[in-house]
Amino acid sequence: MSLDFRFLIAATMLASTALVIQAHYRNEVIPAHQPLASIPLQLGAWRGTDQTVDSEDREVLGDGDFLKRIYRRDSGTPSQIELFIAYFPTQRTGTRFTHR
């Protein structure tokens, strides 16, 4: 088998792979989701209070849906739980995340 023929086969395979990857990249399906704010404020004995995600953090995080909430329980031993949930519509990386 000649070197030119092997090169042609390798180049064809690489080009085909690149086309498949590019087609898949453009056709990303983003499923519908319920807003994170729809998570109940009252969970049993725990009562939640929404907190704001500041603009600097939103800029770093990029597009998404965020929930920052503090749940407190007053009965028994007073306790609190801080909750942060982020939903990103795409799992593609390398476009928004930066280090501080």
C-alpha positions as CSV (number, residue, x, y, z in Angstrom):
1,M,0.0,0.0,0.0
2,S,1.5,3.3,-1.0
3,L,2.1,6.2,1.4
4,D,-0.2,8.5,-0.6
5,F,-3.1,6.0,-0.3
6,R,-2.6,5.6,3.5
7,F,-2.5,9.4,3.9
8,L,-5.7,9.8,1.9
9,I,-7.5,7.2,4.1
10,A,-6.3,8.9,7.3
11,A,-7.2,12.4,6.0
12,T,-10.7,11.2,5.0
13,M,-11.3,9.6,8.4
14,L,-10.2,12.8,10.2
15,A,-12.4,15.0,8.1
16,S,-15.3,12.6,8.6
17,T,-14.8,12.7,12.4
18,A,-14.6,16.5,12.3
19,L,-17.9,16.7,10.4
20,V,-19.7,14.4,12.8
21,I,-18.5,16.3,15.8
22,Q,-19.4,19.7,14.3
23,A,-22.9,18.4,13.4
24,H,-23.4,17.1,16.9
25,Y,-22.2,20.3,18.4
26,R,-24.7,22.4,16.5
27,N,-27.6,20.1,17.3
28,E,-27.5,20.2,21.1
29,V,-30.9,19.6,22.7
30,I,-31.6,21.6,25.8
31,P,-34.4,20.0,27.8
32,A,-37.1,22.1,29.4
33,H,-36.9,22.4,33.2
34,Q,-38.8,23.8,36.1
35,P,-37.4,27.1,37.5
36,L,-35.3,26.4,40.6
37,A,-37.4,29.0,42.4
38,S,-40.3,26.5,42.3
39,I,-38.6,24.4,45.0
40,P,-40.8,24.9,48.0
41,L,-39.8,27.5,50.7
42,Q,-41.4,25.2,53.4
43,L,-39.8,21.7,53.8
44,G,-41.3,20.1,56.9
45,A,-40.1,22.1,59.9
46,W,-37.6,24.1,57.7
47,R,-38.6,27.6,56.3
48,G,-36.5,29.0,53.5
49,T,-35.5,32.6,52.7
50,D,-34.2,33.4,49.2
51,Q,-30.9,35.2,48.9
52,T,-29.6,37.1,45.9
53,V,-26.7,35.9,43.7
54,D,-24.6,39.0,43.2
55,S,-23.9,40.3,39.7
56,E,-20.2,39.5,39.9
57,D,-20.9,35.8,40.6
58,R,-23.5,35.8,37.8
59,E,-21.0,37.2,35.4
60,V,-18.5,34.4,36.3
61,L,-21.2,31.7,36.2
62,G,-22.7,32.8,32.9
63,D,-26.1,31.8,31.7
64,G,-28.1,29.6,33.9
65,D,-30.8,29.4,36.6
66,F,-29.6,29.8,40.2
67,L,-31.1,29.3,43.6
68,K,-29.5,30.6,46.8
69,R,-31.6,30.0,49.9
70,I,-31.2,29.7,53.6
71,Y,-33.5,27.2,55.4
72,R,-34.0,27.7,59.1
73,R,-35.6,25.4,61.7
74,D,-36.8,27.1,64.9
75,S,-38.3,24.0,66.6
76,G,-35.9,22.0,68.9
77,T,-32.3,23.2,68.4
78,P,-32.3,26.2,66.1
79,S,-30.4,25.2,62.9
80,Q,-29.8,26.5,59.4
81,I,-28.8,25.1,56.1
82,E,-27.4,27.2,53.2
83,L,-28.4,25.9,49.8
84,F,-27.0,26.9,46.4
85,I,-28.1,25.1,43.2
86,A,-27.1,26.0,39.7
87,Y,-28.7,24.8,36.5
88,F,-26.8,25.3,33.3
89,P,-28.7,24.8,30.1
90,T,-25.6,23.5,28.3
91,Q,-22.7,21.4,29.6
92,R,-20.3,22.9,27.1
93,T,-17.2,24.4,28.8
94,G,-14.6,26.9,28.0
95,T,-16.7,29.9,27.2
96,R,-17.7,31.5,30.5
97,F,-15.7,30.2,33.4
98,T,-12.8,32.3,34.6
99,H,-10.6,32.2,37.7
100,R,-10.6,35.1,40.1
